[in-house]
Amino acid sequence: MELDRRAFVGLGLAALPALAGVRAPARREPLALATADTEAHVVVVGLARGEVQRRVATVEDPRSIESGPGGHVVVAHPAAGALSLLTMRPARVRRVLRGLGAPRYAAIAPDGGHAFVSDGARGELVVVDLRRGRIVAGIEVGAGARHLSLDRTGRTLWIALGSSAQAIAVVDVADPRRPRARRRVRPPFLAHDVAFSPSGRRVWVTAGRERRLAVLPAGGAGRPVLLGADAAPQHVSFGRGVAFVASGEGASVRVHDLADGRVRRTARVPFGSYNVQAGAGAVVTPSLAHGTLTILDRAGRVRHEVEVARAAHDACLLP
């Protein structure tokens, strides 16, 4: 049997401190962060055992949370018109940015330098310089700006204009300080969530009112592929070769094959588990209705169900 070269090298390097009589540093446990919407804090959960490790106080209404390279974490507070910028290990609020309308969701650039935030009240896309901790740009994209997704190059952003959106705005963010609106996409149904596939060539679009999904070509040429889904609205995240689609009303997470869209597995999760995030070898979905965080493995099997708050709307992962 052929030995995996990376595994061999890794084992060799790990053994060196032991041979020298020095204990190797402990490997950090992957973490999940969940919003405690009505309790003004963020909950830190260890993925290995599914245990709450600590709680980080924030301003009111932490409704969405996104992590990115460099340990950056952005929390949006729509009711407060604010963004919290967090750093991790240890988790703390580094800065609070105020004066926005109703910030909804964030996407973080691949280099960790900037965050792009939808402001539903003002119909804007706001750009935050994460290293300096300040807002550096903004552009009007359309009323109700909500769920958004950034392609893997960090150059193109899609933003659904509403929770049941008739249109999706496409924005060029190659120069983060000068975002430019490019075009609008008309989905085959009223859209809710948008998510670039790992290849960046397709965008998965979920429905605000229907049991359907659409896979659209990111470049605009070609017809969408329509798939069946559980109760709307749905949300999407991606693993290796699969898409995880959560339905809060259907109390499910479906695992779709990226090659042909077929459903590989359906996991039962608590009612109200709307959002979903995959990464760090796990998948998490928080329940707005039950205040739980469900942790699944990369195949979509439930491993832990953790009580984190009275209501938990969103979650993200830290490797």
C-alpha positions in Angstrom: 0.0 0.0 0.0 1.4 3.4 -0.9 1.9 5.7 2.0 0.5 9.2 1.7 3.6 11.5 1.5 1.9 14.4 3.3 0.9 12.1 6.1 4.5 10.6 6.3 6.1 14.1 6.5 3.5 15.2 9.0 4.3 12.2 11.3 8.0 12.8 11.0 7.7 16.5 12.0 5.4 15.7 14.8 7.8 13.3 16.3 10.8 15.7 16.4 9.7 17.5 19.7 9.1 14.2 21.4 12.6 12.9 20.5 14.1 16.1 21.9 12.2 15.7 25.1 9.9 18.7 24.3 6.1 18.3 24.3 4.5 19.2 21.0 2.0 22.1 21.2 -1.6 21.0 21.6 -3.8 21.2 18.5 -6.5 23.8 18.8 -10.0 22.6 18.7 -12.1 23.9 15.8 -14.8 26.3 17.0 -18.3 27.4 16.1 -19.7 30.8 16.9 -23.5 31.2 17.2 -25.6 34.4 17.7 -27.7 34.7 20.8 -30.1 37.1 19.1 -32.2 38.2 22.1 -29.5 38.1 24.7 -26.8 40.4 23.1 -23.9 37.9 22.9 -22.1 35.4 20.8 -21.7 31.9 21.9 -18.4 30.0 21.4 -18.9 26.2 21.0 -16.2 23.5 20.7 -16.9 21.2 17.8 -15.2 18.1 19.1 -17.5 17.6 22.2 -20.3 20.1 21.4 -19.7 22.1 24.5 -20.2 25.8 25.1 -16.8 27.3 26.0 -17.6 30.9 26.6 -19.9 33.8 25.8 -18.8 37.2 24.3 -21.0 40.2 25.1 -22.0 42.4 22.1 -24.4 45.2 21.4 -28.1 44.3 21.0 -29.5 42.1 18.2 -26.6 40.1 16.9 -28.4 38.6 14.0 -25.8 37.3 11.6 -22.1 36.2 11.9 -19.4 35.5 9.4 -15.8 34.4 9.8 -12.9 34.7 7.4 -9.1 34.5 6.9 -6.9 36.1 9.5 -9.3 35.3 12.3 -11.7 38.1 11.4 -15.3 37.8 12.5 -18.1 40.2 11.5 -21.4 40.3 13.4 -24.3 42.3 12.1 -26.9 44.0 14.4 -29.8 45.2 12.3 -31.8 46.7 15.1 -28.8 48.7 16.3 -27.6 49.7 12.9 -24.2 48.4 13.9 -21.4 45.9 13.0 -19.2 44.2 15.6 -15.6 43.3 14.5 -14.3 40.3 16.6 -11.0 38.7 16.9 -10.6 35.2 18.1 -8.5 33.1 20.5 -9.3 34.7 22.8 -12.7 35.8 21.5 -13.3 39.5 22.0 -15.0 42.5 20.4 -12.3 44.6 18.8 -14.5 47.4 17.5 -18.1 48.4 16.9 -19.1 50.4 13.8 -22.3 52.4 14.1 -24.4 54.6 11.9 -25.7 52.0 9.4 -29.3 51.4 8.5 -30.0 47.7 9.0 -26.9 45.6 8.2 -27.9 42.0 7.4 -25.2 39.7 6.2 -21.4 39.8 5.4 -18.9 38.1 3.1 -15.2 38.4 3.8 -12.6 38.7 1.0 -10.2 35.7 0.5 -7.2 37.8 1.7 -9.1 38.8 4.9 -8.6 42.5 4.1 -12.2 43.6 3.6 -15.8 42.6 4.5 -18.8 43.3 2.2 -22.0 43.9 4.2 -25.6 44.2 2.9 -27.7 47.0 4.4 -31.3 46.1 3.8 -32.8 49.4 5.1 -30.7 51.6 2.8 -30.4 49.2 -0.1 -26.6 49.4 0.0 -23.5 47.3 -0.1 -21.0 48.6 2.5 -17.3 47.8 2.4 -15.3 47.5 5.7 -11.5 47.6 5.9 -11.0 44.9 8.5 -7.4 45.7 9.3 -8.2 49.3 10.1 -11.6 48.6 11.4 -13.5 51.2 9.5 -16.0 51.6 6.6 -14.3 52.7 3.4 -16.9 52.5 0.7 -20.5 52.0 -0.1 -22.7 51.6 -3.2 -26.5 51.5 -3.8 -27.6 48.0 -5.0 -31.3 48.0 -4.4 -33.9 47.9 -1.7 -34.0 45.0 0.7 -30.3 43.9 0.1 -29.9 40.8 2.2 -28.1 37.4 1.5 -24.9 37.7 -0.4 -22.1 35.5 -1.7 -18.6 36.3 -2.9 -16.9 34.2 -5.6 -13.6 32.4 -4.7 -11.4 35.0 -6.4 -13.0 37.8 -4.4 -13.9 39.8 -7.5 -17.7 39.2 -7.9 -20.5 39.5 -5.4 -24.2 38.4 -5.8 -26.8 40.0 -3.5 -30.4 38.9 -3.2 -32.6 42.0 -3.0 -35.1 40.8 -0.4 -36.1 37.7 1.5 -38.3 36.8 -1.5 -36.4 38.7 -4.2 -37.4 39.3 -7.7 -33.8 40.3 -8.6 -30.2 39.6 -7.6 -27.6 42.4 -7.9 -24.2 41.5 -9.4 -21.4 43.7 -8.1 -17.7 44.0 -9.2 -15.6 44.2 -6.0 -12.2 43.6 -7.6 -11.2 46.9 -6.2 -12.9 46.8 -2.8 -12.8 50.6 -2.3 -14.6 51.1 -5.7 -17.4 48.6 -5.9 -19.3 48.8 -9.2 -22.8 47.5 -9.9 -22.7 45.3 -13.1 -26.1 43.8 -13.8 -29.1 42.2 -12.3 -30.1 38.6 -12.5 -33.8 37.5 -12.7 -34.1 34.2 -10.9 -36.7 31.6 -12.0 -38.6 32.2 -8.7 -38.5 34.6 -5.8 -35.0 34.2 -4.4 -33.9 34.0 -0.8 -30.2 32.8 -0.4 -27.4 32.9 -3.0 -24.2 30.9 -2.8 -21.3 30.6 -5.2 -20.2 26.9 -5.7 -16.6 26.1 -4.8 -15.6 26.3 -8.5 -17.1 29.8 -8.8 -18.7 28.8 -12.1 -22.2 28.4 -10.7 -24.5 30.1 -8.1 -27.0 28.1 -6.0 -30.2 30.2 -5.4 -32.8 29.1 -3.0 -36.5 30.1 -2.9 -38.3 32.4 -0.6 -41.7 30.7 -1.0 -41.3 27.5 -3.0 -39.8 24.0 -2.6 -37.3 24.6 -5.3 -33.6 25.4 -5.8 -31.9 26.8 -8.9 -28.3 26.4 -10.0 -27.4 29.3 -12.3 -24.3 29.9 -14.4 -22.3 32.6 -12.8 -21.3 34.1 -16.1 -24.9 34.6 -17.2 -24.9 32.3 -20.2 -27.0 29.1 -20.1 -30.2 27.9 -18.5 -30.6 27.3 -14.8 -30.9 23.8 -13.4 -33.9 23.4 -11.2 -33.9 21.0 -8.2 -36.5 20.0 -5.6 -36.1 21.2 -2.0 -37.7 21.1 1.4 -39.9 23.9 2.7 -38.8 27.5 1.9 -36.8 29.5 2.7 -33.7 27.4 2.3 -30.0 28.3 2.8 -26.9 26.8 1.3 -23.3 26.0 2.2 -20.7 23.7 0.5 -18.4 20.8 1.5 -16.2 18.6 -0.7 -18.3 17.6 -3.7 -21.6 18.4 -1.9 -24.0 21.2 -1.1 -25.7 21.4 2.3 -29.2 22.9 2.0 -31.0 23.8 5.3 -34.8 24.2 5.6 -35.9 25.7 8.9 -39.6 25.1 8.2 -38.9 21.5 7.1 -36.5 20.9 10.0 -34.0 19.3 7.7 -30.5 19.5 6.2 -30.3 17.9 2.7 -26.9 16.9 1.2 -26.9 17.3 -2.5 -24.2 15.9 -4.9 -22.6 18.8 -6.7 -22.1 16.7 -9.9 -25.8 15.9 -10.5 -27.8 17.6 -7.8 -29.2 14.3 -6.4 -29.9 14.1 -2.6 -27.4 11.9 -0.9 -28.7 12.2 2.6 -31.4 14.0 4.7 -30.7 14.8 8.3 -33.4 15.8 10.8 -32.6 18.9 12.8 -34.7 21.1 15.2 -37.4 23.3 13.6 -36.2 26.8 12.9 -32.7 25.7 11.8 -32.6 28.1 8.9 -29.0 29.0 8.3 -26.2 26.5 7.6 -22.4 26.8 7.5 -19.8 24.1 6.4 -16.1 24.1 7.2 -13.5 22.8 9.6 -14.6 19.3 9.0 -18.1 20.0 10.2 -21.5 21.5 9.4 -23.5 23.6 11.8 -27.1 24.9 11.7 -28.5 27.1 14.5 -32.2 27.1 15.5 -34.0 30.4 15.8 -37.0 28.6 17.4 -35.2 26.3 19.9 -31.9 28.1 20.5 -29.8 25.0 19.6 -26.8 24.6 17.5 -26.7 21.2 15.6 -23.3 20.0 14.6 -23.1 17.5 11.7 -20.1 15.7 10.2 -19.0 16.3 6.7 -21.3 13.5 5.4 -24.3 15.3 7.0 -24.8 13.0 10.0 -25.9 14.7 13.3 -23.1 14.5 15.9 -24.2 17.0 18.6 -27.2 19.2 19.5 -26.2 22.0 21.8 -28.4 24.4 23.7 -26.8 27.8 23.2 -29.4 30.5 23.7 -33.1 31.3 23.7 -32.8 32.0 19.9 -29.9 31.5 17.6 -30.3 32.8 14.1 -26.8 32.4 12.6 -23.5 30.6 13.1 -20.0 30.4 11.5 -16.9 28.2 11.9 -13.3 28.7 12.9 -10.7 26.2 11.9 
